[in-house]
Amino acid sequence: MFRLSLFRIKAFSFGTISTFLAALGRGGLMFMMIIWLQGIWLPLHGYSFARTPFWAGVYMLPMTPGS
């Protein structure tokens, strides 16, 4: 389904690796940001713990077009 011979091309290999690392970094940032929003920032700003998952999702919406 995928031609492995494409990885012999340096530009393709480095492009694929850099895209993978960027996606990994973005995913890690989003994971840490959700934990921070739900556990620290939102409760300190008056949101109940029952509503923090919803509001964390709302605050993460602007990051979705960039990914």
N, CA, C and O atoms as CSV, one atom per row, in Angstrom:
chain,resi,resn,atom,element,x,y,z
A,1,MET,N,N,0.807,-1.179,0.000
A,1,MET,CA,C,0.000,0.000,0.000
A,1,MET,C,C,0.865,1.263,0.000
A,1,MET,O,O,0.431,2.312,-0.477
A,2,PHE,N,N,2.073,1.166,0.528
A,2,PHE,CA,C,2.949,2.328,0.591
A,2,PHE,C,C,4.323,1.905,0.121
A,2,PHE,O,O,4.863,0.900,0.583
A,3,ARG,N,N,4.882,2.659,-0.785
A,3,ARG,CA,C,6.181,2.294,-1.342
A,3,ARG,C,C,7.287,2.720,-0.387
A,3,ARG,O,O,7.532,3.913,-0.206
A,4,LEU,N,N,7.943,1.761,0.215
A,4,LEU,CA,C,9.008,2.053,1.176
A,4,LEU,C,C,10.253,2.621,0.506
A,4,LEU,O,O,11.115,3.195,1.171
A,5,SER,N,N,10.344,2.464,-0.790
A,5,SER,CA,C,11.498,3.014,-1.504
A,5,SER,C,C,11.496,4.551,-1.473
A,5,SER,O,O,12.527,5.174,-1.730
A,6,LEU,N,N,10.350,5.161,-1.160
A,6,LEU,CA,C,10.296,6.618,-1.038
A,6,LEU,C,C,11.182,7.133,0.086
A,6,LEU,O,O,11.654,8.268,0.036
A,7,PHE,N,N,11.411,6.301,1.103
A,7,PHE,CA,C,12.240,6.731,2.228
A,7,PHE,C,C,13.718,6.836,1.863
A,7,PHE,O,O,14.511,7.315,2.674
A,8,ARG,N,N,14.103,6.409,0.683
A,8,ARG,CA,C,15.482,6.610,0.220
A,8,ARG,C,C,15.723,8.058,-0.179
A,8,ARG,O,O,16.869,8.503,-0.247
A,9,ILE,N,N,14.657,8.789,-0.441
A,9,ILE,CA,C,14.753,10.209,-0.788
A,9,ILE,C,C,14.871,10.993,0.514
A,9,ILE,O,O,13.977,10.942,1.359
A,10,LYS,N,N,15.974,11.717,0.673
A,10,LYS,CA,C,16.232,12.401,1.936
A,10,LYS,C,C,15.159,13.439,2.264
A,10,LYS,O,O,14.725,13.533,3.412
A,11,ALA,N,N,14.733,14.208,1.285
A,11,ALA,CA,C,13.727,15.237,1.544
A,11,ALA,C,C,12.424,14.613,2.046
A,11,ALA,O,O,11.789,15.144,2.957
A,12,PHE,N,N,12.031,13.497,1.455
A,12,PHE,CA,C,10.813,12.818,1.892
A,12,PHE,C,C,10.970,12.271,3.302
A,12,PHE,O,O,10.068,12.408,4.129
A,13,SER,N,N,12.107,11.654,3.578
A,13,SER,CA,C,12.342,11.080,4.903
A,13,SER,C,C,12.332,12.147,5.988
A,13,SER,O,O,11.656,11.993,7.006
A,14,PHE,N,N,13.082,13.233,5.775
A,14,PHE,CA,C,13.141,14.283,6.786
A,14,PHE,C,C,11.804,15.013,6.910
A,14,PHE,O,O,11.437,15.437,8.006
A,15,GLY,N,N,11.090,15.163,5.832
A,15,GLY,CA,C,9.759,15.773,5.889
A,15,GLY,C,C,8.786,14.937,6.690
A,15,GLY,O,O,8.002,15.466,7.478
A,16,THR,N,N,8.835,13.632,6.488
A,16,THR,CA,C,7.964,12.729,7.232
A,16,THR,C,C,8.318,12.727,8.709
A,16,THR,O,O,7.428,12.759,9.558
A,17,ILE,N,N,9.602,12.689,9.025
A,17,ILE,CA,C,10.040,12.699,10.421
A,17,ILE,C,C,9.676,14.013,11.099
A,17,ILE,O,O,9.212,14.016,12.240
A,18,SER,N,N,9.883,15.133,10.403
A,18,SER,CA,C,9.556,16.425,11.010
A,18,SER,C,C,8.052,16.587,11.216
A,18,SER,O,O,7.632,17.174,12.212
A,19,THR,N,N,7.241,16.082,10.301
A,19,THR,CA,C,5.786,16.137,10.468
A,19,THR,C,C,5.357,15.287,11.654
A,19,THR,O,O,4.494,15.693,12.432
A,20,PHE,N,N,5.950,14.119,11.793
A,20,PHE,CA,C,5.631,13.249,12.920
A,20,PHE,C,C,6.005,13.908,14.242
A,20,PHE,O,O,5.224,13.865,15.193
A,21,LEU,N,N,7.182,14.515,14.317
A,21,LEU,CA,C,7.620,15.159,15.558
A,21,LEU,C,C,6.754,16.379,15.882
A,21,LEU,O,O,6.466,16.633,17.052
A,22,ALA,N,N,6.343,17.123,14.881
A,22,ALA,CA,C,5.465,18.268,15.119
A,22,ALA,C,C,4.106,17.810,15.650
A,22,ALA,O,O,3.561,18.430,16.563
A,23,ALA,N,N,3.563,16.748,15.097
A,23,ALA,CA,C,2.282,16.223,15.571
A,23,ALA,C,C,2.409,15.680,16.988
A,23,ALA,O,O,1.503,15.854,17.803
A,24,LEU,N,N,3.517,15.032,17.283
A,24,LEU,CA,C,3.758,14.522,18.631
A,24,LEU,C,C,3.851,15.658,19.636
A,24,LEU,O,O,3.286,15.572,20.727
A,25,GLY,N,N,4.557,16.718,19.279
A,25,GLY,CA,C,4.674,17.873,20.163
A,25,GLY,C,C,3.344,18.576,20.372
A,25,GLY,O,O,3.023,18.980,21.489
A,26,ARG,N,N,2.569,18.725,19.307
A,26,ARG,CA,C,1.257,19.374,19.411
A,26,ARG,C,C,0.322,18.543,20.279
A,26,ARG,O,O,-0.424,19.093,21.090
A,27,GLY,N,N,0.355,17.240,20.118
A,27,GLY,CA,C,-0.483,16.367,20.943
A,27,GLY,C,C,-0.097,16.423,22.408
A,27,GLY,O,O,-0.962,16.432,23.284
A,28,GLY,N,N,1.210,16.461,22.678
A,28,GLY,CA,C,1.669,16.577,24.059
A,28,GLY,C,C,1.266,17.900,24.681
A,28,GLY,O,O,0.872,17.949,25.846
A,29,LEU,N,N,1.363,18.972,23.910
A,29,LEU,CA,C,0.954,20.284,24.405
A,29,LEU,C,C,-0.536,20.304,24.718
A,29,LEU,O,O,-0.945,20.811,25.763
A,30,MET,N,N,-1.344,19.759,23.828
A,30,MET,CA,C,-2.787,19.747,24.066
A,30,MET,C,C,-3.137,18.902,25.280
A,30,MET,O,O,-4.021,19.276,26.051
A,31,PHE,N,N,-2.467,17.777,25.468
A,31,PHE,CA,C,-2.720,16.919,26.629
A,31,PHE,C,C,-2.379,17.653,27.920
A,31,PHE,O,O,-3.172,17.652,28.862
A,32,MET,N,N,-1.204,18.281,27.972
A,32,MET,CA,C,-0.795,18.997,29.177
A,32,MET,C,C,-1.695,20.209,29.428
A,32,MET,O,O,-1.996,20.525,30.580
A,33,MET,N,N,-2.122,20.884,28.375
A,33,MET,CA,C,-2.974,22.047,28.535
A,33,MET,C,C,-4.350,21.674,29.086
A,33,MET,O,O,-4.910,22.407,29.901
A,34,ILE,N,N,-4.894,20.548,28.651
A,34,ILE,CA,C,-6.184,20.085,29.167
A,34,ILE,C,C,-6.070,19.750,30.648
A,34,ILE,O,O,-6.948,20.110,31.432
A,35,ILE,N,N,-4.998,19.063,31.040
A,35,ILE,CA,C,-4.787,18.738,32.454
A,35,ILE,C,C,-4.662,20.014,33.269
A,35,ILE,O,O,-5.252,20.118,34.344
A,36,TRP,N,N,-3.901,20.989,32.774
A,36,TRP,CA,C,-3.713,22.253,33.481
A,36,TRP,C,C,-5.029,23.033,33.592
A,36,TRP,O,O,-5.349,23.569,34.652
A,37,LEU,N,N,-5.781,23.091,32.501
A,37,LEU,CA,C,-7.056,23.799,32.536
A,37,LEU,C,C,-8.025,23.167,33.528
A,37,LEU,O,O,-8.648,23.873,34.321
A,38,GLN,N,N,-8.156,21.840,33.490
A,38,GLN,CA,C,-9.135,21.176,34.342
A,38,GLN,C,C,-8.719,21.153,35.809
A,38,GLN,O,O,-9.572,21.225,36.694
A,39,GLY,N,N,-7.440,21.056,36.070
A,39,GLY,CA,C,-7.002,20.897,37.455
A,39,GLY,C,C,-6.587,22.171,38.150
A,39,GLY,O,O,-6.634,22.240,39.378
A,40,ILE,N,N,-6.181,23.182,37.404
A,40,ILE,CA,C,-5.619,24.372,38.050
A,40,ILE,C,C,-6.360,25.642,37.638
A,40,ILE,O,O,-6.979,26.294,38.478
A,41,TRP,N,N,-6.303,25.997,36.365
A,41,TRP,CA,C,-6.762,27.318,35.946
A,41,TRP,C,C,-8.265,27.520,36.112
A,41,TRP,O,O,-8.693,28.509,36.707
A,42,LEU,N,N,-9.075,26.590,35.590
A,42,LEU,CA,C,-10.526,26.755,35.654
A,42,LEU,C,C,-11.058,26.753,37.083
A,42,LEU,O,O,-11.887,27.606,37.401
A,43,PRO,N,N,-10.630,25.839,37.971
A,43,PRO,CA,C,-11.124,25.921,39.357
A,43,PRO,C,C,-10.712,27.211,40.064
A,43,PRO,O,O,-11.461,27.717,40.899
A,44,LEU,N,N,-9.552,27.745,39.749
A,44,LEU,CA,C,-9.132,29.000,40.374
A,44,LEU,C,C,-9.934,30.193,39.881
A,44,LEU,O,O,-9.953,31.236,40.535
A,45,HIS,N,N,-10.589,30.057,38.749
A,45,HIS,CA,C,-11.366,31.146,38.181
A,45,HIS,C,C,-12.872,30.926,38.324
A,45,HIS,O,O,-13.656,31.479,37.554
A,46,GLY,N,N,-13.271,30.127,39.297
A,46,GLY,CA,C,-14.681,30.014,39.666
A,46,GLY,C,C,-15.493,28.935,38.987
A,46,GLY,O,O,-16.707,28.884,39.185
A,47,TYR,N,N,-14.887,28.074,38.200
A,47,TYR,CA,C,-15.631,26.984,37.569
A,47,TYR,C,C,-15.653,25.788,38.508
A,47,TYR,O,O,-14.643,25.469,39.135
A,48,SER,N,N,-16.807,25.123,38.608
A,48,SER,CA,C,-16.884,23.933,39.449
A,48,SER,C,C,-16.165,22.773,38.744
A,48,SER,O,O,-16.031,22.758,37.521
A,49,PHE,N,N,-15.711,21.812,39.541
A,49,PHE,CA,C,-14.999,20.670,38.968
A,49,PHE,C,C,-15.897,19.831,38.056
A,49,PHE,O,O,-15.398,19.113,37.189
A,50,ALA,N,N,-17.196,19.916,38.242
A,50,ALA,CA,C,-18.122,19.167,37.387
A,50,ALA,C,C,-18.194,19.763,35.981
A,50,ALA,O,O,-18.506,19.053,35.025
A,51,ARG,N,N,-17.908,21.054,35.847
A,51,ARG,CA,C,-18.023,21.721,34.553
A,51,ARG,C,C,-16.674,21.938,33.866
A,51,ARG,O,O,-16.644,22.397,32.724
A,52,THR,N,N,-15.563,21.622,34.526
A,52,THR,CA,C,-14.256,21.888,33.918
A,52,THR,C,C,-13.980,21.089,32.652
A,52,THR,O,O,-13.328,21.631,31.759
A,53,PRO,N,N,-14.429,19.833,32.502
A,53,PRO,CA,C,-14.157,19.148,31.224
A,53,PRO,C,C,-14.795,19.863,30.026
A,53,PRO,O,O,-14.180,19.980,28.966
A,54,PHE,N,N,-16.017,20.332,30.203
A,54,PHE,CA,C,-16.683,21.051,29.111
A,54,PHE,C,C,-15.938,22.331,28.760
A,54,PHE,O,O,-15.668,22.589,27.587
A,55,TRP,N,N,-15.604,23.130,29.761
A,55,TRP,CA,C,-14.960,24.413,29.499
A,55,TRP,C,C,-13.532,24.247,29.025
A,55,TRP,O,O,-13.037,25.083,28.268
A,56,ALA,N,N,-12.863,23.199,29.446
A,56,ALA,CA,C,-11.524,22.932,28.908
A,56,ALA,C,C,-11.618,22.632,27.416
A,56,ALA,O,O,-10.775,23.076,26.637
A,57,GLY,N,N,-12.645,21.879,27.018
A,57,GLY,CA,C,-12.859,21.615,25.596
A,57,GLY,C,C,-13.173,22.875,24.818
A,57,GLY,O,O,-12.703,23.049,23.694
A,58,VAL,N,N,-13.966,23.756,25.409
A,58,VAL,CA,C,-14.296,25.016,24.744
A,58,VAL,C,C,-13.043,25.864,24.570
A,58,VAL,O,O,-12.834,26.448,23.506
A,59,TYR,N,N,-12.207,25.937,25.604
A,59,TYR,CA,C,-10.990,26.741,25.517
A,59,TYR,C,C,-9.952,26.135,24.567
A,59,TYR,O,O,-9.062,26.845,24.098
A,60,MET,N,N,-10.055,24.846,24.280
A,60,MET,CA,C,-9.120,24.207,23.362
A,60,MET,C,C,-9.572,24.310,21.897
A,60,MET,O,O,-8.803,23.975,20.996
A,61,LEU,N,N,-10.781,24.758,21.652
A,61,LEU,CA,C,-11.288,24.857,20.278
A,61,LEU,C,C,-10.423,25.731,19.357
A,61,LEU,O,O,-10.247,25.363,18.195
A,62,PRO,N,N,-9.879,26.862,19.810
A,62,PRO,CA,C,-9.049,27.646,18.884
A,62,PRO,C,C,-7.788,26.925,18.413
A,62,PRO,O,O,-7.216,27.300,17.389
A,63,MET,N,N,-7.343,25.895,19.139
A,63,MET,CA,C,-6.160,25.147,18.706
A,63,MET,C,C,-6.466,24.141,17.602
A,63,MET,O,O,-5.551,23.685,16.915
A,64,THR,N,N,-7.736,23.790,17.421
A,64,THR,CA,C,-8.070,22.759,16.432
A,64,THR,C,C,-7.813,23.176,14.983
A,64,THR,O,O,-7.380,22.328,14.202
A,65,PRO,N,N,-8.051,24.422,14.573
A,65,PRO,CA,C,-7.727,24.741,13.169
A,65,PRO,C,C,-6.232,24.674,12.869
A,65,PRO,O,O,-5.838,24.433,11.728
A,66,GLY,N,N,-5.413,24.882,13.872
A,66,GLY,CA,C,-3.966,24.833,13.649
A,66,GLY,C,C,-3.429,23.418,13.526
A,66,GLY,O,O,-2.296,23.225,13.085
A,67,SER,N,N,-4.218,22.429,13.905
A,67,SER,CA,C,-3.721,21.059,13.834
A,67,SER,C,C,-4.239,20.331,12.665
A,67,SER,O,O,-3.908,19.162,12.470
